[in-house]
Amino acid sequence: MDTKKIVVRPAGREDAALIAEVVCMAVGYDTAHPIYPVFLTLAASDKAQYSYRNALIAEVDGTAAGAIVGYDGALLYELREPIFPLLEKYLGSVPDIEDETAAGEFYLDSLGVLPQFRGMSVGAMLLNAMSNKAFAEGHARVGLIVDFDNPRAERLYTELGFVRVGQKRFLGHDMWHLQKFGETYAGDTKFVARCRQQQSRFRAELGEPIRPYKGRTREYYFGNYIAHGEQSGKNFLEDYIFEYATERVRKKKPHETINSDRLFNNLLSSQPMAFNLFCPLRQMLRESEATATNVIRSALSDYPIARVTEVDLEFIPDNYKSLTNDRSAMDAIIRFDDSSGRHSFIAIETKYSENLGTNEASKRGKKRAHEIIRTLGCFRPEVEERIECGQVNLTQIYRNFLLSEAHGIDIGAESYSLILSPAEHPSTVRECASLACELRPEYSTKLRSMSLEAFVRRLIDVSPEPYATTFKRFYDRYLNLKRIKITVKRITEYRDLMAEYENPIEHACDMQLGQTFIVENGHRPEGMCDSAWETLRPFVEELARGGGNFFDGWMKNPRSAMLSCNDGFRPVSFYVEVIE
């Protein structure tokens, strides 16, 4: 098989002709067009929008095959300045050129592959190489625009991790504005990729650069890593959460498994997520036992909670060796008394993108697990026999359940096990159901799963301020995985009212009939009127959190809303709907 060697390298001045040709391709011209000399001059210069210093070259078996040009969007005006006298010289005029980028993103201006080298993934390699160069230089996000009428190109970009963030008008064309917030990981499932994208975008909104992940052969720029979170606390929603996490790491006991780097710097990890979710409840309990009890009892109504006595995180009993001899930790533990005064607790495992069916018990842990299983008699006889014969892998879900039961017996308390994960998590419900079916009936009822969305929505509904706001922020950061589409359906003008009451204005509204906006992570989409967004935002946020059915049956599609902006002279009607 004929295998081509593709190498991406920095451009040199000698590559100016190829760069100029690629820029011509990007704007729909060939090298015979009068604008080619403009691009050629700029490509050979040291400082300009299309300078070779802003370009990478792809070579196939040593032959230049394509190029990409990219630069810091904050430098657009500075880099664009040399183009105007050249346009005047070669074209006789200077056309109006819209701003294609801005500060806050590294912009991929032009990409092109020579015809004889297409179909070899040269374009993808150039895109990845320039994106990673931008991330390595500390840029939080990478952006580009693509014509509405070029879905093939957009598919390539989305396959490489770009997502729509808005739309622009450029050179007379309607363009999608796409951004990338980090490198994709080939081993991610679709669900994990969405979670990684969610946290990568959160990092970009913070303005934090990516901390590279050191692999065997190179550094990877996964967008969910930050640097120096131990000092900044950027992985936590509130200062008191960061303070408690810092305290727990400082006072970490030898047997505890708190991972400092994961806790402070990995935005995707379930460990800091648990701190963000349960530290507010811990803080609430410190302020008012009655309030915390009411909130937790309302959120966990299936449990006989009369009085909450403790909320803690990353709990491993000090005498774990005499229990499971396994350093499995409860992500969170809620201790409470029931109505009869009996001490009880809920051992909580939180999962974001990770699976439960991993991290099998060690050799010592397996031995002790078998002893606990025989003592408790918690499994059905045929299942216990399979466990004894080594036919069942004692993965994390088994380890956590056995730890909970052993700790309950040790302290004379009623124990429960709860697993929280996103509703779309592909395995949690299945894994919980599988274990429950293996347990005797009196034990199977002690193991439950609940979606994070349902749990957090309950907390939002029943918590006092400022905790309700914190839980809303939690939802938006971790669980706002739904995309919302906003479509301009009607633009109305009340000319009689305008004539009678409005002062003349030069420019009133940018909205166009049929115009669409995509809301990602609850952020105002590019080009959306600020005033209109204030009207739409509460409905968008509610839809993104899984809500809807506004005003009890208002819309035929309950996961939608028809809304208008607050302009009394020229109201715009928007159709808002969940698309994913």
C-alpha positions as CSV (number, residue, x, y, z in Angstrom):
1,M,0.0,0.0,0.0
2,D,1.3,3.5,-1.0
3,T,1.5,5.4,2.3
4,K,2.1,9.1,2.2
5,K,4.2,10.8,4.9
6,I,2.5,14.1,5.9
7,V,4.4,16.6,8.0
8,V,3.2,20.0,9.2
9,R,5.9,22.7,9.7
10,P,6.2,26.5,10.2
11,A,6.1,28.5,7.1
12,G,9.0,30.5,5.7
13,R,9.2,33.5,3.4
14,E,9.8,31.0,0.5
15,D,6.3,29.7,1.1
16,A,4.6,33.0,0.2
17,A,3.3,31.9,-3.1
18,L,1.5,28.9,-1.6
19,I,0.1,31.0,1.2
20,A,-1.2,33.6,-1.3
21,E,-2.8,30.9,-3.3
22,V,-4.5,29.4,-0.3
23,V,-5.8,32.8,0.8
24,C,-7.2,33.2,-2.7
25,M,-8.9,29.9,-2.5
26,A,-10.5,30.9,0.9
27,V,-12.1,34.0,-0.7
28,G,-13.2,32.2,-3.9
29,Y,-10.5,33.4,-6.3
30,D,-7.6,31.9,-8.2
31,T,-4.1,33.2,-8.8
32,A,-5.2,35.0,-12.0
33,H,-7.3,37.4,-10.0
34,P,-5.9,40.9,-9.5
35,I,-6.0,40.4,-5.7
36,Y,-3.3,37.7,-5.8
37,P,-0.4,40.1,-5.8
38,V,-1.9,41.7,-2.7
39,F,-1.9,38.4,-0.9
40,L,1.6,37.5,-2.2
41,T,3.1,40.7,-0.9
42,L,1.4,40.3,2.5
43,A,2.5,36.6,2.7
44,A,6.1,37.6,2.1
45,S,6.1,40.3,4.8
46,D,7.1,39.9,8.4
47,K,4.0,41.5,9.9
48,A,0.6,41.3,8.2
49,Q,-2.6,39.4,8.3
50,Y,-1.4,36.8,5.9
51,S,2.3,36.9,6.8
52,Y,4.3,33.6,6.6
53,R,4.9,34.1,10.3
54,N,1.2,33.4,10.9
55,A,1.2,30.3,8.7
56,L,1.8,26.5,8.8
57,I,2.6,24.4,5.8
58,A,1.7,20.7,5.2
59,E,4.1,18.6,3.2
60,V,3.2,15.3,1.6
61,D,6.4,13.3,1.0
62,G,8.4,16.5,1.1
63,T,6.2,18.4,-1.3
64,A,4.2,21.4,-0.1
65,A,0.5,20.5,-0.2
66,G,-1.4,23.1,1.7
67,A,-1.3,25.9,4.2
68,I,-3.3,27.4,7.1
69,V,-3.1,31.0,8.4
70,G,-4.1,32.0,11.9
71,Y,-3.5,34.8,14.4
72,D,-4.6,36.4,17.7
73,G,-8.0,38.0,17.0
74,A,-7.0,40.9,19.2
75,L,-4.4,41.9,16.6
76,L,-6.8,42.0,13.7
77,Y,-6.7,45.8,13.1
78,E,-3.0,45.9,13.5
79,L,-2.4,43.0,11.1
80,R,-4.9,44.2,8.6
81,E,-3.5,47.7,8.3
82,P,-0.9,46.9,5.6
83,I,-3.6,45.5,3.3
84,F,-5.4,48.8,2.5
85,P,-2.6,50.6,0.5
86,L,-2.1,47.4,-1.5
87,L,-5.8,47.1,-2.3
88,E,-5.8,50.7,-3.5
89,K,-2.7,50.0,-5.6
90,Y,-3.8,46.8,-7.3
91,L,-7.6,47.1,-7.3
92,G,-8.1,50.9,-7.3
93,S,-10.4,50.9,-4.3
94,V,-10.7,49.7,-0.7
95,P,-13.9,47.7,-0.1
96,D,-15.6,47.6,3.3
97,I,-14.4,44.6,5.2
98,E,-16.3,43.4,8.2
99,D,-14.5,42.3,11.3
100,E,-14.2,38.5,11.1
101,T,-12.7,38.0,14.5
102,A,-12.1,39.9,17.8
103,A,-10.1,39.7,21.0
104,G,-10.6,36.6,23.0
105,E,-10.0,34.0,20.3
106,F,-7.2,32.8,18.1
107,Y,-8.6,33.0,14.6
108,L,-8.1,30.5,11.8
109,D,-8.3,32.9,8.8
110,S,-7.6,30.8,5.8
111,L,-7.1,27.1,5.0
112,G,-6.4,25.4,1.7
113,V,-5.1,22.2,0.2
114,L,-3.9,21.9,-3.4
115,P,-6.2,19.8,-5.5
116,Q,-3.8,16.9,-6.1
117,F,-3.4,16.4,-2.3
118,R,-7.1,16.4,-1.3
119,G,-8.6,13.4,0.4
120,M,-5.5,12.7,2.4
121,S,-6.6,14.4,5.7
122,V,-4.1,17.2,5.0
123,G,-6.7,19.9,5.9
124,A,-7.5,18.1,9.2
125,M,-3.9,17.9,10.1
126,L,-3.4,21.6,9.4
127,L,-6.4,22.5,11.5
128,N,-5.3,20.4,14.4
129,A,-1.7,21.6,14.2
130,M,-2.7,25.3,14.2
131,S,-5.3,24.8,16.9
132,N,-2.8,23.1,19.2
133,K,-0.2,25.8,18.4
134,A,-2.8,28.4,19.6
135,F,-3.5,26.4,22.8
136,A,0.2,26.0,23.5
137,E,0.6,29.8,23.3
138,G,-2.1,30.2,26.0
139,H,-5.1,31.1,23.9
140,A,-8.4,29.9,25.5
141,R,-10.3,29.2,22.3
142,V,-9.8,28.9,18.5
143,G,-12.4,30.3,16.1
144,L,-13.2,30.3,12.4
145,I,-16.1,31.1,10.1
146,V,-17.7,28.9,7.4
147,D,-20.3,29.8,4.8
148,F,-23.9,28.7,5.4
149,D,-23.7,27.1,2.0
150,N,-20.7,24.9,2.8
151,P,-22.0,22.2,5.0
152,R,-19.3,19.8,3.9
153,A,-16.6,22.1,5.4
154,E,-18.6,22.6,8.5
155,R,-18.8,18.8,9.0
156,L,-15.0,18.6,8.9
157,Y,-14.8,21.3,11.5
158,T,-17.3,19.7,13.8
159,E,-15.6,16.4,13.5
160,L,-12.5,18.1,14.8
161,G,-14.3,19.6,17.9
162,F,-15.6,22.9,16.6
163,V,-19.1,24.0,17.6
164,R,-21.3,26.8,16.4
165,V,-21.3,29.8,18.7
166,G,-23.0,32.4,16.5
167,Q,-23.1,33.8,13.0
168,K,-21.5,36.6,11.1
169,R,-21.8,38.5,7.8
170,F,-18.5,38.5,5.9
171,L,-17.8,39.7,2.3
172,G,-21.5,39.5,1.5
173,H,-22.0,36.0,2.8
174,D,-23.8,34.6,5.8
175,M,-21.3,32.7,7.9
176,W,-21.4,30.4,10.9
177,H,-19.0,31.3,13.6
178,L,-17.4,28.2,15.1
179,Q,-15.1,27.8,18.0
180,K,-13.0,25.0,19.5
181,F,-12.1,24.9,23.2
182,G,-9.6,22.1,23.3
183,E,-8.3,19.0,21.6
184,T,-10.6,16.0,21.2
185,Y,-9.8,12.6,22.6
186,A,-10.3,9.7,20.2
187,G,-11.2,7.3,23.1
188,D,-14.2,9.5,24.2
189,T,-17.7,8.2,23.8
190,K,-20.2,10.6,22.4
191,F,-21.5,11.3,25.9
192,V,-18.0,11.8,27.4
193,A,-17.1,14.1,24.5
194,R,-20.1,16.3,25.2
195,C,-19.1,16.5,28.9
196,R,-15.5,17.3,28.0
197,Q,-16.7,20.0,25.6
198,Q,-18.9,21.4,28.3
199,Q,-16.0,21.8,30.8
200,S,-13.6,23.0,28.1
201,R,-16.0,25.8,27.2
202,F,-16.4,26.6,30.9
203,R,-12.6,27.0,31.1
204,A,-12.6,29.2,28.0
205,E,-15.3,31.4,29.6
206,L,-13.0,31.8,32.6
207,G,-10.3,33.0,30.3
208,E,-8.0,30.3,31.5
209,P,-5.4,28.7,29.2
210,I,-5.2,25.0,28.8
211,R,-2.7,23.1,30.9
212,P,-1.2,20.5,28.6
213,Y,-1.6,16.8,29.4
214,K,1.6,14.9,29.0
215,G,1.2,11.7,27.0
216,R,3.8,9.2,26.0
217,T,4.7,10.8,22.7
218,R,3.5,14.4,22.9
219,E,1.5,16.9,24.9
220,Y,-2.2,17.0,24.4
221,Y,-4.4,20.1,24.8
222,F,-7.6,18.7,26.3
223,G,-9.6,21.7,27.2
224,N,-10.8,20.5,30.6
225,Y,-7.4,21.1,32.3
226,I,-6.3,24.4,34.0
227,A,-3.0,25.2,35.7
228,H,-2.5,26.5,39.2
229,G,-6.0,25.8,40.4
230,E,-4.5,25.4,43.8
231,Q,-3.9,29.1,43.9
232,S,-6.9,30.4,41.8
233,G,-9.7,28.1,43.0
234,K,-11.2,28.3,39.5
235,N,-12.5,24.8,39.7
236,F,-15.0,25.7,42.4
237,L,-18.2,27.7,42.3
238,E,-17.8,29.5,45.6
239,D,-14.8,30.7,47.7
240,Y,-15.9,28.6,50.7
241,I,-15.9,25.5,48.6
242,F,-12.3,26.2,47.5
243,E,-11.4,26.9,51.1
244,Y,-12.8,23.6,52.3
245,A,-11.1,21.7,49.5
246,T,-7.8,23.3,50.4
247,E,-8.3,22.4,54.0
248,R,-9.1,18.7,53.1
249,V,-6.0,18.4,51.1
250,R,-3.9,20.1,53.8
251,K,-5.3,17.7,56.5
252,K,-5.3,14.6,54.2
253,K,-4.9,11.4,56.1
254,P,-2.5,8.7,54.8
255,H,-5.4,6.4,53.8
256,E,-7.5,9.1,52.1
257,T,-7.5,9.1,48.3
258,I,-8.1,12.8,47.6
259,N,-6.1,13.6,44.4
260,S,-4.9,17.2,44.7
261,D,-4.2,17.8,41.0
262,R,-7.5,16.3,39.9
263,L,-9.4,18.2,42.6
264,F,-8.0,21.6,41.7
265,N,-7.1,21.4,38.0
266,N,-9.3,18.8,36.2
267,L,-12.6,20.4,35.4
268,L,-14.1,17.2,34.1
269,S,-13.4,15.1,37.2
270,S,-16.3,14.0,39.4
271,Q,-14.2,14.7,42.5
272,P,-14.4,18.5,42.4
273,M,-18.0,18.2,41.1
274,A,-18.9,16.5,44.3
275,F,-17.4,19.3,46.3
276,N,-19.3,21.9,44.2
277,L,-22.5,20.0,44.9
278,F,-22.3,19.0,48.5
279,C,-20.2,21.8,50.1
280,P,-23.1,24.2,49.8
281,L,-25.2,21.8,51.7
282,R,-22.4,21.4,54.3
283,Q,-22.2,25.2,54.6
284,M,-26.0,25.4,54.9
285,L,-26.0,22.9,57.7
286,R,-23.4,24.9,59.6
287,E,-25.6,28.0,59.4
288,S,-28.9,26.3,60.2
289,E,-29.7,22.7,60.9
290,A,-33.4,23.2,60.4
291,T,-32.9,24.8,56.9
292,A,-30.4,22.2,55.8
293,T,-32.7,19.4,57.0
294,N,-35.7,20.8,55.2
295,V,-33.7,21.2,51.9
296,I,-32.1,17.8,52.0
297,R,-35.3,16.1,53.1
298,S,-37.1,17.7,50.2
299,A,-34.4,16.8,47.7
300,L,-34.1,13.2,49.0
301,S,-37.8,12.6,49.8
302,D,-37.4,8.7,49.5
303,Y,-35.3,8.6,52.7
304,P,-36.7,8.8,56.3
305,I,-34.8,12.0,57.1
306,A,-35.9,13.7,60.3
307,R,-32.8,15.6,61.3
308,V,-29.6,16.0,59.3
309,T,-26.5,15.9,61.5
310,E,-23.5,15.9,59.1
311,V,-22.6,16.4,55.4
312,D,-19.0,15.5,54.5
313,L,-17.0,14.6,51.4
314,E,-14.4,12.0,50.4
315,F,-15.1,9.9,53.5
316,I,-13.2,6.8,54.2
317,P,-13.6,5.3,57.7
318,D,-10.4,5.4,59.7
319,N,-10.8,1.7,60.5
320,Y,-11.3,0.8,56.8
321,K,-8.8,-2.1,57.1
322,S,-11.1,-3.9,59.5
323,L,-14.1,-3.2,57.2
324,T,-13.4,-3.7,53.5
325,N,-9.6,-3.4,53.6
326,D,-10.2,-1.2,50.5
327,R,-9.5,2.5,50.1
328,S,-12.8,3.1,48.4
329,A,-14.2,6.5,49.4
330,M,-17.7,7.8,49.7
331,D,-17.8,10.9,47.5
332,A,-20.2,12.4,50.0
333,I,-22.0,11.2,53.1
334,I,-25.1,12.6,54.7
335,R,-25.7,11.5,58.2
336,F,-29.2,11.8,59.7
337,D,-31.6,10.6,62.3
338,D,-34.9,9.2,61.4
339,S,-38.2,10.0,63.2
340,S,-37.5,7.3,65.8
341,G,-34.0,8.8,66.5
342,R,-32.1,6.0,64.8
343,H,-28.8,7.0,63.3
344,S,-28.6,6.6,59.6
345,F,-26.5,7.7,56.6
346,I,-26.6,7.9,52.8
347,A,-23.3,7.0,51.1
348,I,-23.3,8.9,47.9
349,E,-21.3,8.2,44.7
350,T,-21.2,10.9,42.1
351,K,-20.3,10.3,38.5
352,Y,-20.1,12.8,35.7
353,S,-18.6,11.1,32.7
354,E,-16.9,8.2,34.3
355,N,-18.4,4.7,34.6
356,L,-19.0,2.7,37.7
357,G,-18.0,-0.6,36.2
358,T,-14.3,0.0,36.7
359,N,-11.6,0.0,39.4
360,E,-11.9,-3.6,40.5
361,A,-11.0,-4.5,44.1
362,S,-7.4,-5.4,44.9
363,K,-6.5,-8.9,46.0
364,R,-6.8,-8.0,49.6
365,G,-10.0,-6.1,49.0
366,K,-11.5,-9.1,47.2
367,K,-10.7,-11.4,50.1
368,R,-12.3,-9.1,52.6
369,A,-15.3,-8.5,50.3
370,H,-16.0,-12.2,50.1
371,E,-15.9,-12.4,54.0
372,I,-18.4,-9.4,54.2
373,I,-20.7,-11.0,51.6
374,R,-20.7,-14.3,53.5
375,T,-21.4,-12.5,56.8
376,L,-24.1,-10.2,55.5
377,G,-25.8,-12.7,53.2
378,C,-26.8,-9.7,51.1
379,F,-26.6,-11.4,47.7
380,R,-28.9,-14.1,46.4
381,P,-27.4,-17.6,46.9
382,E,-26.7,-18.2,43.3
383,V,-25.0,-14.8,42.9
384,E,-22.9,-15.4,46.1
385,E,-21.7,-18.7,44.6
386,R,-20.6,-16.9,41.4
387,I,-18.8,-14.3,43.4
388,E,-17.0,-17.0,45.4
389,C,-15.9,-18.7,42.2
390,G,-14.5,-15.4,40.9
391,Q,-17.1,-15.1,38.1
392,V,-18.2,-11.6,39.2
393,N,-15.8,-8.7,38.9
394,L,-16.1,-6.7,42.1
395,T,-16.0,-3.3,40.5
396,Q,-16.5,0.1,42.1
397,I,-20.3,-0.2,42.5
398,Y,-19.8,-3.4,44.5
399,R,-17.0,-2.0,46.5
400,N,-19.0,1.1,47.5
401,F,-22.1,-0.8,48.4
402,L,-20.1,-3.2,50.6
403,L,-18.2,-0.3,52.3
404,S,-21.5,1.4,53.1
405,E,-23.0,-1.8,54.6
406,A,-19.9,-2.6,56.6
407,H,-19.6,0.9,58.0
408,G,-23.3,0.8,58.9
409,I,-22.9,-2.3,60.9
410,D,-19.7,-1.0,62.5
411,I,-21.3,2.1,63.9
412,G,-24.8,0.7,64.4
413,A,-26.5,2.9,61.8
414,E,-28.9,2.2,59.0
415,S,-27.1,2.5,55.7
416,Y,-28.2,3.6,52.3
417,S,-26.3,3.8,49.0
418,L,-27.2,6.5,46.4
419,I,-25.6,7.0,43.0
420,L,-25.9,10.4,41.2
421,S,-25.1,10.9,37.6
422,P,-26.4,12.8,34.5
423,A,-29.6,11.5,33.1
424,E,-27.9,10.8,29.8
425,H,-25.1,8.8,31.4
426,P,-25.0,5.6,29.4
427,S,-24.4,3.1,32.1
428,T,-25.3,4.2,35.7
429,V,-28.9,3.1,35.6
430,R,-28.0,-0.2,34.0
431,E,-25.2,-0.9,36.5
432,C,-27.4,-0.1,39.5
433,A,-30.3,-2.2,38.2
434,S,-27.8,-5.1,37.6
435,L,-26.5,-5.0,41.1
436,A,-30.0,-4.6,42.6
437,C,-31.1,-7.7,40.8
438,E,-28.2,-9.6,42.4
439,L,-29.1,-8.5,46.0
440,R,-31.7,-10.0,48.3
441,P,-34.9,-7.9,48.4
442,E,-34.2,-6.4,51.8
443,Y,-30.8,-5.1,50.5
444,S,-31.8,-4.2,46.9
445,T,-34.1,-1.4,48.3
446,K,-31.1,0.2,50.0
447,L,-29.4,0.9,46.6
448,R,-30.8,3.6,44.5
449,S,-29.8,5.8,41.5
450,M,-31.0,9.3,40.8
451,S,-30.2,11.7,38.0
452,L,-28.1,14.7,38.9
453,E,-30.6,16.9,37.0
454,A,-33.5,15.8,39.2
455,F,-31.5,16.2,42.4
456,V,-30.2,19.6,41.5
457,R,-33.5,20.9,40.2
458,R,-35.0,20.0,43.6
459,L,-32.2,21.8,45.4
460,I,-32.8,24.9,43.3
461,D,-36.5,24.8,44.0
462,V,-36.2,24.4,47.8
463,S,-33.0,26.2,48.7
464,P,-32.8,29.7,50.1
465,E,-30.6,32.3,48.5
466,P,-27.7,32.4,47.9
467,Y,-27.7,28.6,47.7
468,A,-30.3,28.4,45.0
469,T,-28.2,30.6,42.8
470,T,-25.1,28.4,43.5
471,F,-27.1,25.3,42.5
472,K,-28.3,27.0,39.3
473,R,-24.6,27.7,38.5
474,F,-23.8,24.1,39.2
475,Y,-26.5,23.0,36.7
476,D,-25.3,25.4,34.1
477,R,-21.7,24.3,34.4
478,Y,-22.2,20.5,34.5
479,L,-25.6,19.6,33.2
480,N,-26.6,22.3,30.6
481,L,-25.8,19.9,27.8
482,K,-28.9,20.7,25.7
483,R,-28.6,23.1,22.7
484,I,-31.3,25.7,22.3
485,K,-32.2,27.1,18.9
486,I,-33.7,30.6,18.5
487,T,-35.3,31.5,15.2
488,V,-36.6,35.0,14.2
489,K,-40.2,34.3,13.0
490,R,-41.6,37.7,12.6
491,I,-40.5,41.4,12.5
492,T,-43.3,43.9,13.0
493,E,-43.2,47.7,12.7
494,Y,-45.8,50.0,14.1
495,R,-45.0,53.0,11.9
496,D,-47.9,55.1,13.3
497,L,-46.5,54.8,16.8
498,M,-42.9,55.4,15.5
499,A,-44.1,58.6,13.7
500,E,-45.9,59.9,16.8
501,Y,-43.6,59.0,19.6
502,E,-40.1,57.9,18.4
503,N,-37.2,60.2,17.9
504,P,-35.5,59.5,14.6
505,I,-32.7,56.9,14.9
506,E,-30.2,55.9,12.2
507,H,-30.1,52.2,13.1
508,A,-32.7,50.4,15.2
509,C,-32.4,46.6,14.8
510,D,-30.1,44.0,13.3
511,M,-32.5,41.1,13.4
512,Q,-33.4,39.5,10.1
513,L,-36.4,37.3,9.3
514,G,-35.4,33.6,9.5
515,Q,-32.2,34.3,11.3
516,T,-31.2,31.6,13.7
517,F,-29.1,31.5,16.9
518,I,-27.7,28.5,18.7
519,V,-27.4,28.7,22.5
520,E,-24.5,26.6,24.0
521,N,-24.1,26.3,27.7
522,G,-26.6,29.1,28.3
523,H,-24.5,31.9,26.9
524,R,-25.9,34.7,24.9
525,P,-25.3,33.8,21.2
526,E,-23.3,36.1,19.0
527,G,-25.3,38.7,17.3
528,M,-28.3,38.4,19.6
529,C,-29.7,41.8,20.7
530,D,-28.9,42.4,24.4
531,S,-32.4,43.6,25.2
532,A,-34.1,40.7,23.4
533,W,-31.7,38.3,25.2
534,E,-32.9,39.6,28.6
535,T,-36.4,38.6,27.7
536,L,-35.5,35.2,26.3
537,R,-32.9,34.2,28.8
538,P,-35.2,32.8,31.6
539,F,-37.0,30.6,29.1
540,V,-33.8,29.5,27.5
541,E,-32.3,28.6,30.9
542,E,-35.4,26.7,31.9
543,L,-35.5,24.7,28.7
544,A,-31.8,24.0,29.0
545,R,-32.3,22.6,32.5
546,G,-34.9,20.1,31.2
547,G,-38.0,22.2,32.0
548,G,-40.7,23.6,29.7
549,N,-44.4,23.4,29.4
550,F,-44.7,27.0,30.2
551,F,-48.0,28.3,31.5
552,D,-49.6,24.8,31.6
553,G,-50.0,23.8,28.0
554,W,-49.2,27.1,26.2
555,M,-47.1,25.6,23.4
556,K,-47.9,22.6,21.2
557,N,-44.3,21.6,21.7
558,P,-43.9,21.8,25.5
559,R,-40.1,22.2,25.1
560,S,-40.4,25.5,23.2
561,A,-41.6,29.1,23.6
562,M,-42.8,31.9,21.3
563,L,-41.5,35.2,22.7
564,S,-41.1,38.8,21.6
565,C,-38.5,41.4,22.5
566,N,-39.5,44.5,24.5
567,D,-39.3,47.0,21.6
568,G,-42.8,48.6,21.5
569,F,-42.2,50.1,18.0
570,R,-40.7,47.1,16.1
571,P,-41.2,43.9,18.1
572,V,-39.4,40.8,17.0
573,S,-41.0,37.4,17.6
574,F,-38.6,34.5,18.4
575,Y,-39.3,30.8,18.4
576,V,-37.2,29.1,21.1
577,E,-36.8,25.3,21.1
578,V,-34.6,22.5,22.4
579,I,-32.8,20.8,19.5
580,E,-30.6,18.4,21.4
